Amino acid sequence: MITETNGHRHLLSITDLEKEDILSLLDSARSFAEVATRPVKKVPALRGQTIVNLFLEPSTRTRMSFELAAKRLSADVINFSTGTSSLSKGESLKDTAKTIVAMGMDAVVIRHKSAGAPHMLTKWVDCSVVNAGDGMHEHPTQALLDLYAMREWLGRLEGLKVAIVGDIDHSRVARSNIHALVKVGAEVLLVAPRSLLPEGIEEMGASTTGSLDEALEWCDVLYLLRIQLERVEESRFPSLREYTLQYGLTQTRWSRLKRKPLVMHPGPMNRGVEIASDVADEVESVITGQVAAGVAVRMAVLYEVLGGSYG
C-alpha cells in the first residue's frame, strides 16, 4: 500500500505497493487521462493545495510531467532547483526541506542523486513525499507509467514477456520496472553484458541473457535503456560501437523480425547507440505515448497521496 507516516501518505518505492495498489493507480490514471481531452484540461481535485518540485538532479520530462499533473489537478506548484537555491551555498537538504515546508507546502516531489533521500525527507517534513528518482535506487512513477502504456497498447500485463536492455546496474528505471512487472505477473528478461548486470539481480524475479537476438524472438515488449556515455570511460564495455553491434536495436535486427515487439524507452534516446534513428522514428508513437501516460499517472499518484476529491 502507499506508505503512511505521521498522517501523511507517500510514494517512495514500488516495493511498498501490492499488485492491487498498482492496478488501482493505473485505473485511476485512465480516468485522469480523459481530462487531457477536455477543452479546459483541469479538475478541482487538489484545489488549495501546494506542491513543490524539489529537483536536485537535471530533469526535463519528469519535472514538467509532475508540474503539468499538479496544475491539471488545480494545485499550486513551485519549482525548485539547486542552482537557484541556498543549497548552492552549502545549505543541507534537511534545512532546505524544512524551510520549504514551513511555507505551507502539502507535498514535496523530490529527485536526488542519493539513494534513500526521499525516505529521509519523510522524517524531516510534515507533508507528503513523492519519489521522482533517487540515485540508482528507484523511479516508481516511471515504472507506473510504463505499465500503464503497456496495458493500454497490449491490453494486459499478466503474462507479458518484457525484455529490458542496457545498463541495468546503474538504472533506477530498470529496478522499479522489475519490481512492478513481477508484482503484476509479467515475465522479465534482462539483456546486457555481465559488466552491466548487478550481482544478485535474479533474486528480484528476473532472468538474464547476453543475447539481444534471443530476447527479440521471445519478448512482447522491448524496453531499451539509455546508455550513459560515462560508462565507456569506466570500461564497462569496450566502445559505443561495440555496444551497438551487440545490444543495439539496429535496422537489420528490426527488419528481420516476423513478430515485432512493442518498443519502449524512458528517454532521452541516444539515436544510433541503443536504437537506430530510423527504427526510433518507426516506433516513436509508443515512446511519445509513454510521455503522455506520465501526466495521467502522476495525476493519479498526487491525487492518491494527497487524498483529493475528484468531481
VENVEN-V415585 format. One record per pair of residues at least 12 apart in sequence whose ideal C-beta (glycine too) atoms are under 10 Angstrom apart, sorted by the first residue. I is the first residue (numbers start at 0). GAP is how many residues later the second one is. D is the distance in Angstrom with one decimal. If there is no record, write none. Layout:
i = [I I]
gap = [GAP GAP]
d = [D D]
This chain:
i = [0 0 0 0 0 0 1 1 1 1 1 1 1 1 1 2 2 2 2 2 2 2 2 2 3 3 3 3 4 4 4 4 4 4 5 5 5 5 5 6 6 7 7 7 7 7 7 7 7 7 7 7 8 8 8 8 8 8 8 8 9 9 9 9 9 9 9 9 9 9 9 9 10 10 10 10 10 10 10 10 10 10 10 10 10 10 10 10 11 11 11 11 11 11 11 11 11 11 11 11 11 12 12 12 12 12 12 12 12 12 12 12 12 12 13 13 13 13 13 13 13 13 13 13 13 13 13 13 13 13 13 13 14 14 14 14 14 14 14 14 15 15 15 15 16 16 16 16 16 16 17 18 18 18 18 18 18 18 19 19 20 20 21 21 21 21 21 21 21 21 21 21 21 22 22 22 22 22 23 23 24 24 24 24 24 24 24 24 24 24 25 25 25 25 25 25 25 25 25 25 25 25 25 26 26 26 27 27 27 27 27 27 27 27 28 28 28 28 28 28 28 28 28 28 28 28 28 28 28 28 28 29 29 29 29 29 29 29 30 30 30 30 30 30 31 31 31 31 31 31 31 31 31 31 31 31 31 32 32 32 32 32 32 32 32 32 33 34 34 34 34 34 34 34 35 35 35 35 35 35 37 39 40 40 40 40 41 41 41 41 42 42 42 42 42 42 42 42 42 43 43 43 43 43 43 43 44 44 44 44 44 44 44 44 44 44 44 44 44 45 45 45 45 45 45 45 45 45 45 45 45 45 45 45 45 45 45 46 46 46 46 46 46 47 47 47 47 47 48 48 48 48 48 48 48 48 48 48 48 48 48 48 48 48 49 49 49 49 49 49 49 49 49 49 49 49 50 50 50 50 50 50 50 50 50 50 50 50 50 50 50 50 50 50 50 50 50 50 51 51 51 51 51 51 51 51 51 51 51 51 51 51 51 51 51 52 52 52 52 52 52 52 52 52 52 52 52 52 52 52 53 53 53 53 53 53 53 53 53 53 53 53 53 53 53 53 53 53 53 53 53 53 53 53 54 54 54 54 54 54 54 54 54 54 54 55 55 55 55 55 55 55 55 55 55 55 55 55 55 55 56 56 56 56 56 56 56 56 56 56 56 57 57 57 58 58 58 58 59 59 60 60 60 60 60 60 60 61 61 61 61 61 61 61 61 61 61 61 61 62 62 62 62 62 62 63 63 63 63 64 64 64 64 64 64 64 64 64 64 64 64 64 65 65 65 65 65 65 65 65 65 65 65 65 65 66 66 66 66 67 67 67 67 68 68 68 68 68 68 68 68 68 68 68 68 69 69 69 69 69 69 69 70 70 71 71 71 71 71 72 72 72 72 72 72 72 72 73 74 74 74 74 74 74 75 75 75 76 77 77 77 77 78 79 79 79 79 79 80 81 81 81 84 84 85 91 92 92 92 92 92 92 92 93 93 93 93 93 94 95 96 96 96 96 96 96 96 96 96 97 97 97 99 99 100 100 100 100 100 101 101 103 104 104 104 104 105 105 105 105 105 105 105 106 106 106 106 106 106 106 106 106 107 107 107 107 107 107 107 107 107 108 108 108 108 108 108 108 108 108 108 109 109 109 109 109 109 109 110 110 110 110 110 110 110 111 111 111 111 111 111 112 112 112 112 113 113 113 113 114 114 114 114 114 114 115 115 115 115 115 116 116 116 116 116 116 117 117 117 117 117 117 117 117 118 118 118 119 120 126 126 127 127 127 127 127 128 129 129 129 129 129 129 130 130 130 131 132 132 132 133 134 134 135 135 135 135 135 135 135 135 136 136 136 137 137 137 137 137 137 137 137 138 138 138 138 138 138 138 138 139 139 139 139 139 139 139 140 140 140 140 140 140 140 141 141 141 141 141 141 141 141 141 141 141 142 142 142 142 142 142 142 142 142 142 142 142 142 143 143 143 143 143 143 143 143 143 144 144 144 144 144 144 144 144 144 144 144 144 144 145 145 145 145 145 145 145 145 145 145 145 145 145 145 145 145 146 146 146 146 146 146 146 146 146 146 146 147 147 147 147 147 147 147 147 148 148 148 148 148 148 148 148 148 148 148 148 149 149 149 149 149 149 149 149 149 149 149 149 149 150 150 151 151 151 151 151 152 152 152 152 152 152 152 152 152 153 153 153 153 155 155 155 155 156 156 156 156 156 156 157 157 157 157 158 158 158 158 158 159 159 159 159 159 159 159 159 159 159 160 160 160 160 160 160 160 160 160 160 160 161 161 161 161 161 161 161 161 161 161 161 161 161 161 161 161 161 161 161 161 162 162 162 162 162 162 162 162 162 162 162 162 162 162 162 162 162 162 162 162 162 163 163 163 163 163 163 163 163 163 163 163 163 163 163 163 163 163 164 164 164 164 164 164 164 164 164 164 164 164 164 164 164 164 164 164 164 164 164 165 165 165 165 165 165 165 165 165 165 165 165 165 165 165 165 165 165 166 166 166 166 166 166 166 166 166 166 166 166 166 166 166 167 167 167 167 167 167 167 167 167 167 167 168 168 168 168 168 168 168 168 168 168 169 169 169 169 169 169 169 169 169 170 170 170 170 170 170 170 171 172 172 172 172 172 173 173 173 173 173 173 173 173 173 173 173 173 174 174 174 176 176 176 176 176 177 177 177 177 177 178 178 178 180 180 180 180 180 181 181 181 182 185 185 185 186 186 186 186 186 186 187 187 187 187 187 187 187 187 187 188 188 188 188 188 188 188 188 188 189 189 189 189 189 189 189 189 189 190 190 190 190 190 190 190 190 190 190 190 190 190 190 190 190 190 191 191 191 191 191 191 191 191 191 191 192 192 192 192 192 192 192 192 193 193 194 194 194 194 194 195 195 195 195 195 195 195 196 209 209 210 210 211 211 211 211 211 211 211 211 212 212 212 212 214 214 215 215 215 215 215 215 215 215 216 216 216 216 217 218 218 218 218 219 219 219 220 220 220 220 220 221 221 221 221 221 221 221 221 221 221 221 222 222 222 222 222 222 223 223 223 223 223 223 223 223 223 223 223 223 223 223 223 223 224 224 224 224 224 225 225 225 225 225 225 225 225 225 226 226 226 226 226 226 226 226 226 227 228 228 230 239 239 239 239 240 240 242 242 242 243 243 243 243 243 243 246 246 247 247 247 247 247 247 247 248 248 248 248 248 248 248 248 248 248 249 249 249 249 249 250 250 250 250 250 250 251 251 252 252 253 253 253 253 253 253 254 254 259 259 260 261 261 261 262 262 262 262 262 262 262 262 263 263 263 263 263 264 264 264 264 264 264 265 265 265 265 266 266 266 266 266 268 268 274]
gap = [15 16 17 19 20 23 14 15 19 22 23 126 299 302 303 13 14 115 116 119 125 126 128 302 12 118 124 301 114 117 118 121 123 124 116 117 119 120 121 119 121 98 99 114 117 118 119 120 121 297 298 299 98 119 120 121 295 296 297 298 97 98 108 109 111 112 117 118 119 120 121 295 14 98 107 117 118 119 120 121 129 130 133 287 290 291 293 294 98 104 106 107 109 110 117 118 119 122 125 126 128 103 105 106 118 121 124 125 126 127 130 162 163 166 117 124 125 126 127 128 129 130 133 161 162 163 164 165 166 167 168 169 123 125 160 161 164 165 168 189 115 122 124 163 123 126 127 162 163 166 165 138 139 161 163 164 165 166 163 164 162 283 118 121 122 125 126 135 157 158 159 161 162 124 128 134 160 161 276 280 115 116 119 122 123 272 275 276 278 279 118 119 121 122 124 125 126 131 158 267 270 271 274 121 124 273 268 269 271 272 273 275 276 282 40 115 116 118 119 122 123 264 265 266 267 268 269 270 271 272 274 118 121 122 263 266 267 270 12 265 268 269 272 279 13 37 40 41 263 264 265 266 267 268 270 271 278 115 119 259 260 262 263 264 266 267 262 34 37 38 260 261 264 275 32 36 256 259 260 263 34 32 27 30 31 254 29 30 31 32 29 30 31 256 260 265 266 267 268 29 30 31 264 265 266 267 27 28 29 30 254 257 258 261 262 263 264 265 266 23 24 25 26 27 28 29 30 60 61 253 256 257 260 261 262 263 264 26 27 28 29 261 262 26 27 28 58 260 21 24 25 26 27 28 55 56 57 58 78 79 253 257 258 259 20 25 26 27 28 50 53 54 55 56 57 77 15 16 18 19 20 22 24 25 26 27 28 54 55 56 57 58 76 77 79 251 254 255 18 24 25 26 27 28 45 48 49 51 53 54 55 56 57 58 75 13 14 17 24 25 26 27 28 54 55 56 57 58 77 79 24 25 26 27 28 31 33 39 42 43 46 51 54 55 56 57 58 63 64 67 71 75 76 78 12 24 25 26 27 54 55 56 57 77 78 24 25 26 27 29 31 37 40 54 55 56 57 58 61 78 24 25 53 54 55 56 57 75 76 77 78 23 24 53 22 52 73 74 207 208 81 205 206 207 229 230 233 47 49 70 71 77 79 80 83 204 205 232 236 16 17 18 46 48 69 15 227 230 231 67 76 77 80 226 227 228 229 230 231 232 233 234 13 41 43 45 64 66 75 228 229 232 233 235 236 12 42 228 231 226 227 230 231 40 72 225 226 227 228 229 230 231 232 233 234 37 39 225 228 229 232 236 224 228 223 224 226 227 230 225 226 227 229 230 233 235 237 234 31 32 227 228 231 233 28 29 30 32 22 25 27 30 30 16 20 28 29 30 30 14 30 31 14 15 13 32 17 19 21 24 27 28 31 26 27 29 30 31 29 28 13 20 23 24 26 27 28 30 32 26 27 28 25 27 20 23 24 25 26 23 24 23 20 21 22 23 20 21 22 196 199 200 201 18 20 21 22 23 194 195 198 199 13 14 16 17 19 20 21 22 24 19 20 21 22 23 32 189 192 193 196 15 19 20 21 22 23 24 19 20 21 22 23 24 28 19 20 21 22 23 25 20 21 22 23 20 21 22 23 19 20 21 22 23 57 15 18 19 21 22 12 14 16 17 18 20 12 13 14 15 16 19 20 22 12 15 18 14 13 178 179 174 176 177 178 179 176 168 171 172 174 175 176 41 45 170 166 39 40 43 38 35 37 31 33 34 35 36 38 39 62 35 38 39 34 35 36 37 38 39 41 42 32 33 34 35 36 37 38 127 32 35 36 37 39 40 161 35 153 156 157 159 160 161 30 31 32 34 35 38 124 125 148 152 155 29 30 31 32 33 34 35 36 37 38 40 123 154 32 33 36 149 150 153 154 156 157 121 144 145 146 147 148 149 150 151 152 153 155 156 16 18 27 30 31 34 35 75 77 118 119 120 144 147 148 151 13 15 29 30 33 34 36 37 39 146 150 141 142 144 145 146 148 149 152 72 113 115 137 138 140 141 142 143 144 145 148 12 27 31 34 36 70 71 73 112 114 136 140 143 33 142 134 137 140 141 144 67 68 109 111 132 133 136 137 140 66 67 107 108 28 29 30 64 23 24 26 27 28 29 26 27 28 29 25 26 27 28 61 21 24 25 26 27 28 59 60 61 102 25 26 27 28 54 57 58 59 60 61 100 15 16 19 20 24 25 26 27 28 44 53 56 57 58 59 60 61 99 100 102 24 25 26 27 28 43 44 46 49 51 52 53 54 55 56 57 58 59 60 61 98 13 14 17 24 25 26 27 28 42 51 55 57 58 59 60 61 100 24 25 26 27 31 44 47 50 51 54 57 58 59 60 62 82 83 84 100 109 110 24 25 26 27 30 57 58 59 60 61 62 65 77 81 82 99 107 108 25 26 28 29 30 58 59 60 61 64 69 70 76 80 107 22 23 24 25 28 29 30 33 38 40 57 23 25 26 27 28 29 30 32 62 67 26 28 55 57 58 60 61 64 66 21 25 27 54 55 57 95 94 50 52 53 92 93 14 16 18 22 23 24 27 30 32 49 51 92 23 26 29 29 46 48 87 89 12 23 26 27 28 25 26 27 23 24 25 40 42 22 23 24 22 19 34 35 18 19 20 31 32 33 13 16 17 18 19 20 31 33 35 17 18 19 20 25 26 29 30 33 12 14 16 17 18 19 20 25 33 17 18 19 20 21 22 23 24 25 27 28 31 32 33 34 55 56 16 17 18 20 33 44 45 51 54 55 17 43 44 45 49 50 53 54 14 16 36 39 40 41 42 29 31 35 40 41 47 51 13 36 37 35 36 12 33 34 35 36 37 38 41 33 40 43 44 32 46 33 37 38 40 41 43 44 45 40 41 42 44 43 40 42 43 44 39 41 42 40 41 42 43 65 27 32 35 38 39 40 41 42 43 53 61 38 39 40 41 42 43 23 24 25 39 40 41 42 45 46 49 50 51 55 56 59 63 22 39 40 41 49 39 40 41 42 43 44 47 48 49 13 16 17 20 21 42 43 46 47 42 41 44 12 30 32 33 34 31 32 27 30 31 26 28 29 30 31 32 26 27 22 24 25 26 27 28 31 12 14 16 24 25 26 27 30 31 34 22 25 26 28 29 24 25 26 27 28 31 24 27 23 26 21 22 24 25 28 29 23 24 22 23 22 21 24 27 12 16 17 19 20 21 23 24 19 22 23 25 26 15 18 19 21 22 25 21 24 25 28 20 21 23 24 27 15 18 12]
d = [7.0 7.0 6.5 8.7 5.6 9.8 7.0 7.3 6.8 9.9 8.9 9.4 8.8 6.0 6.3 5.0 9.2 9.9 8.9 7.6 9.7 8.7 10.0 9.1 9.9 9.7 9.4 9.3 9.8 5.3 8.0 10.0 9.6 9.0 8.1 9.2 9.5 6.7 9.4 8.6 9.8 8.9 8.4 7.6 8.5 7.2 5.9 4.8 7.7 7.9 9.1 9.7 9.2 5.6 9.1 9.6 7.0 4.3 7.5 7.0 8.9 9.5 7.5 8.7 8.8 5.6 9.3 5.7 4.5 6.8 7.9 6.2 8.8 9.5 8.7 8.4 7.9 5.0 6.2 9.5 5.7 7.2 8.7 9.8 5.5 9.1 7.5 5.9 9.8 9.3 5.1 5.7 9.1 7.2 6.8 8.0 5.0 8.5 9.6 7.9 7.3 10.0 8.4 8.1 6.8 9.0 7.8 5.2 9.9 6.0 10.0 9.3 7.8 7.8 9.5 6.4 9.0 4.8 9.5 9.8 5.5 7.8 9.7 8.2 4.8 8.3 8.8 4.1 4.9 9.5 9.7 7.4 7.9 8.9 9.4 8.9 5.5 9.4 8.9 9.8 10.0 10.0 8.4 9.7 7.9 9.6 8.7 8.5 7.7 7.1 7.2 9.4 9.3 9.3 9.7 4.9 5.6 7.6 9.6 9.9 9.0 8.9 9.8 8.8 6.9 6.8 9.8 8.7 9.6 6.1 9.8 6.1 6.0 9.0 9.0 8.1 9.5 7.0 8.7 8.3 9.9 9.4 5.9 9.1 8.5 7.1 5.1 6.6 9.4 6.5 7.0 9.3 6.3 5.1 9.8 6.3 9.1 8.4 9.0 9.5 9.4 7.5 7.7 9.7 9.8 8.4 8.7 8.7 8.1 3.9 8.7 6.7 6.9 8.7 9.9 7.5 7.9 9.7 5.5 9.9 9.6 7.3 9.5 9.0 4.3 4.4 8.4 6.9 4.1 8.3 9.4 7.6 8.8 7.9 9.6 7.2 9.5 8.6 9.9 8.5 9.3 8.1 9.8 7.8 8.7 8.3 7.7 8.3 8.1 4.7 8.2 9.0 4.1 5.6 9.7 7.4 8.2 8.6 8.7 7.8 7.6 8.1 4.0 8.9 8.5 9.3 8.7 9.9 5.7 8.7 8.9 7.8 7.4 9.7 9.4 7.7 7.4 7.0 7.2 9.5 9.7 9.9 8.9 8.9 5.7 9.5 7.3 5.4 7.8 5.8 6.9 6.3 6.6 8.6 9.2 8.8 9.7 6.2 7.8 8.0 4.8 9.9 8.6 8.1 8.4 7.4 8.8 4.6 6.6 8.3 8.1 8.5 5.5 8.5 9.7 3.8 6.2 4.6 7.9 9.7 7.1 9.6 9.3 4.1 5.8 4.0 8.9 8.1 8.9 9.1 6.6 6.9 5.7 9.3 4.6 8.9 9.4 8.1 4.2 7.4 9.0 8.4 9.2 8.1 8.1 8.1 8.8 9.9 8.6 8.2 8.4 4.8 7.2 9.9 9.8 8.9 4.3 7.3 9.8 9.5 8.8 5.8 9.6 7.4 9.1 6.6 4.5 7.6 6.9 9.9 8.1 6.2 5.2 5.4 7.9 9.2 7.8 8.6 9.0 4.7 9.3 8.8 5.0 7.2 5.4 7.5 9.9 7.1 6.5 4.7 7.7 6.4 9.3 8.7 8.6 6.8 9.9 8.0 9.6 9.5 7.6 4.6 7.7 5.7 9.3 5.5 8.4 8.5 5.0 9.0 7.4 5.3 7.1 8.9 8.9 5.6 6.0 8.0 6.7 7.1 4.8 6.3 8.6 9.8 8.3 5.0 8.4 8.3 9.6 7.8 9.1 8.8 5.0 8.5 9.4 9.1 9.6 8.7 7.9 7.3 6.9 9.4 5.3 6.6 4.6 7.4 8.1 9.6 9.7 8.3 10.0 9.3 10.0 8.6 10.0 7.4 7.0 5.7 8.1 7.9 7.6 4.6 8.6 7.0 8.9 8.5 7.4 5.1 9.9 8.8 6.9 7.5 9.0 7.3 6.3 4.9 6.8 8.9 8.0 10.0 9.5 8.4 9.7 5.0 6.5 5.3 9.7 9.0 7.0 9.2 8.9 8.8 9.4 8.9 9.2 5.7 7.4 7.5 8.8 8.1 9.2 8.2 5.8 7.9 9.2 6.4 7.1 8.8 6.7 5.4 6.6 8.0 7.6 7.4 9.8 9.4 9.7 7.5 8.6 6.9 10.0 8.6 8.4 7.5 7.6 9.5 9.3 9.1 8.9 9.1 8.2 9.7 8.3 7.3 9.4 9.4 4.2 5.4 9.6 8.6 5.6 9.6 9.3 10.0 5.0 9.3 7.8 6.4 8.0 8.6 8.8 5.3 9.6 8.9 7.8 6.5 8.9 9.6 9.3 8.9 5.2 8.1 8.7 9.3 9.3 8.0 5.2 7.8 8.1 3.8 4.4 8.5 7.9 5.9 9.0 8.5 8.1 10.0 8.0 8.1 6.0 9.6 9.9 9.8 7.1 9.0 9.4 6.0 9.6 9.5 5.8 9.8 6.0 6.3 8.4 6.5 8.6 9.0 7.8 8.2 7.2 9.8 7.9 8.5 9.8 9.4 9.1 9.3 8.0 8.4 7.6 9.9 9.8 8.3 7.0 9.0 9.7 9.5 9.9 9.4 9.9 10.0 9.5 9.4 8.0 9.8 8.8 7.3 8.5 6.8 7.7 7.6 8.3 7.8 8.4 8.9 5.1 9.1 9.0 9.7 8.3 9.7 9.0 5.7 10.0 5.3 5.1 9.4 9.2 6.1 6.7 9.2 7.7 8.9 9.5 8.3 4.5 6.0 5.4 9.4 9.3 9.2 8.0 9.3 5.5 9.1 9.9 5.5 6.6 9.7 9.4 6.1 10.0 9.5 5.7 4.1 7.1 6.5 9.9 6.8 6.4 5.8 6.4 9.3 9.9 6.3 6.2 7.4 5.3 7.3 9.7 9.2 8.0 4.6 8.3 5.1 9.0 8.5 9.2 8.1 9.8 9.8 6.5 7.3 6.7 6.1 8.6 7.6 9.9 8.2 4.2 4.6 7.4 9.8 8.8 8.9 8.7 7.7 5.3 7.1 9.7 9.2 8.0 5.7 9.3 6.6 5.2 9.8 8.7 5.2 3.6 6.2 3.6 8.1 8.2 9.8 6.4 7.6 6.6 9.8 9.6 8.4 9.7 5.1 7.5 8.8 7.5 4.0 8.2 9.0 5.4 8.9 8.8 9.4 8.3 8.1 9.2 9.6 9.7 9.7 9.2 8.5 9.6 4.5 5.9 9.0 8.2 8.3 6.2 7.1 9.7 6.2 9.5 9.3 9.2 9.9 8.9 5.7 8.3 9.1 7.0 9.4 6.8 9.9 7.7 5.3 7.2 5.6 9.5 7.7 9.0 5.6 6.9 8.8 5.2 8.7 9.9 5.6 4.7 9.8 7.8 10.0 8.6 4.4 5.0 9.1 7.9 5.1 8.6 8.1 9.1 9.7 5.2 9.8 8.5 7.9 8.3 8.5 7.3 6.1 5.6 9.4 5.8 9.7 8.0 5.1 9.9 6.2 7.6 9.6 5.9 9.9 8.8 7.7 9.0 9.4 7.2 9.2 8.5 3.7 4.7 8.5 7.1 4.2 7.9 9.9 9.7 9.5 8.3 9.6 6.9 8.8 8.9 4.9 8.5 8.0 7.1 9.1 9.6 6.2 8.5 9.1 4.5 4.4 8.7 8.0 4.3 7.6 9.8 9.7 9.1 9.9 8.0 8.6 5.8 7.7 8.6 8.9 7.2 6.4 10.0 7.5 6.6 8.0 9.3 9.1 9.4 9.6 9.9 8.0 5.6 7.1 9.5 6.7 8.5 9.2 8.7 9.4 8.6 9.8 4.7 8.6 7.2 5.3 8.9 9.3 8.4 6.7 7.1 9.1 5.5 4.9 9.4 8.6 4.7 9.0 9.1 7.5 9.9 8.6 9.4 8.1 8.4 5.8 9.0 7.0 7.6 9.6 9.5 9.6 8.9 9.6 9.9 7.3 9.8 7.1 9.9 9.9 8.7 5.6 9.0 9.5 6.5 7.2 9.9 9.8 6.4 7.3 9.7 6.3 9.4 9.2 9.1 9.4 9.0 7.6 9.5 4.4 6.7 5.7 6.2 3.7 6.8 9.9 9.7 6.4 7.0 7.4 8.7 7.6 8.5 8.2 4.3 7.1 9.2 8.7 5.1 6.1 9.2 7.3 4.9 8.4 7.1 9.1 5.8 4.8 4.8 7.2 9.9 8.5 7.7 9.1 5.6 9.9 5.4 6.9 5.4 7.2 9.8 9.2 9.8 10.0 6.3 6.9 4.4 8.2 6.1 9.0 9.1 8.9 9.4 7.9 4.6 7.7 5.5 10.0 10.0 8.3 8.1 9.1 4.0 7.5 10.0 6.8 3.9 8.8 7.0 5.4 6.8 9.3 7.6 6.3 7.2 8.7 6.6 7.4 5.5 6.9 8.4 7.8 9.1 9.4 8.9 8.5 4.6 8.3 6.7 9.4 9.1 8.0 4.3 6.8 9.9 9.9 6.3 7.0 9.4 9.5 6.7 6.8 5.3 6.4 9.7 5.9 8.9 7.8 9.8 7.1 9.6 9.1 7.7 6.1 9.8 7.0 8.6 6.2 3.2 7.2 5.9 9.3 9.7 8.8 6.9 9.7 9.6 9.6 6.0 6.9 9.4 9.4 4.8 9.3 5.7 8.0 6.0 6.2 6.0 7.4 9.1 9.5 9.8 9.4 5.3 8.6 5.2 9.9 5.8 5.3 6.5 6.4 8.8 8.4 7.4 7.9 10.0 7.9 5.1 6.2 4.7 9.1 8.3 8.8 7.9 7.8 8.8 9.0 9.9 6.5 9.3 7.2 9.6 8.7 9.6 8.9 9.5 5.3 8.5 9.0 8.8 9.9 8.6 6.6 8.8 10.0 5.0 9.4 7.5 9.2 10.0 10.0 9.4 8.9 9.8 9.1 8.2 6.2 9.4 8.8 8.9 7.7 9.6 6.8 9.5 9.6 9.0 7.7 7.8 5.0 6.9 5.2 6.8 8.4 9.8 9.9 8.5 8.3 9.1 9.3 6.8 3.9 7.2 8.9 9.7 8.8 8.3 9.0 8.5 7.9 8.9 8.9 9.1 10.0 8.2 6.8 4.0 7.3 9.6 9.7 9.7 9.3 6.8 5.4 7.2 6.1 8.7 5.6 6.6 6.7 10.0 8.5 9.3 5.1 7.1 4.7 7.5 9.9 9.0 10.0 7.6 5.6 7.4 7.3 5.4 9.7 8.2 4.7 9.0 9.9 9.0 8.8 9.5 9.5 9.7 9.7 6.7 7.5 8.7 7.4 9.3 8.6 9.6 9.2 9.7 9.6 6.9 6.3 7.6 5.6 9.5 9.4 8.0 7.2 7.4 8.6 7.0 8.8 9.1 8.2 4.8 6.3 9.2 9.0 7.4 5.8 7.1 9.2 8.9 9.1 8.0 8.8 8.7 9.4 9.9 10.0 6.9 5.2 7.9 7.8 9.5 7.2 9.6 6.9 9.2 9.7 9.6 9.0 8.2 6.5 8.6 9.1 6.0 9.2 8.9 6.9 8.0 9.1 8.3 9.6 9.0 9.7 4.9 8.8 9.9 9.0 5.7 6.6 5.7 4.7 7.9 6.3 9.5 6.9 9.8 9.8 8.9 4.5 7.1 5.0 7.1 9.3 9.5 9.1 9.3 8.9 8.1 4.8 7.4 8.1 9.0 8.7 6.3 6.9 7.1 4.8 8.6 7.8 9.5 9.6 4.8 5.7 9.9 9.4 9.7 9.3 9.8 10.0 7.7 7.0 7.0 7.3 6.8 7.3 6.5 6.8 6.0 8.4 6.6 9.7 7.2 6.3 8.9 8.4 8.9 10.0 5.8 5.4 5.4 9.0 7.8 8.5 8.8 8.2 8.5 5.5 9.6 9.8 9.1 9.9 6.8 8.0 9.3 7.1 5.6 7.6 9.2 8.5 9.3 7.2 9.3 8.0 6.3 5.7 6.7 7.0 9.3 9.8 6.9 9.4 10.0 6.8 4.6 6.4 5.5 8.5 8.8 9.4 8.4 5.1 9.7 7.4 9.8 4.8 8.9 5.7 5.9 9.3 8.6 9.9 8.6 8.4 9.0 7.2 8.5 4.8 7.6 8.7 9.9 9.0 9.2 8.6 9.5 8.1 6.0 9.9 7.6 7.5 8.5 8.4 4.1 9.5 6.2 7.5 8.3 6.1 6.6 8.9 6.1 8.0 8.4 9.8 8.7 5.2 7.6 8.8 7.3 9.7 9.7 6.8 9.6 7.6 7.3 10.0 9.5 7.5 9.4]
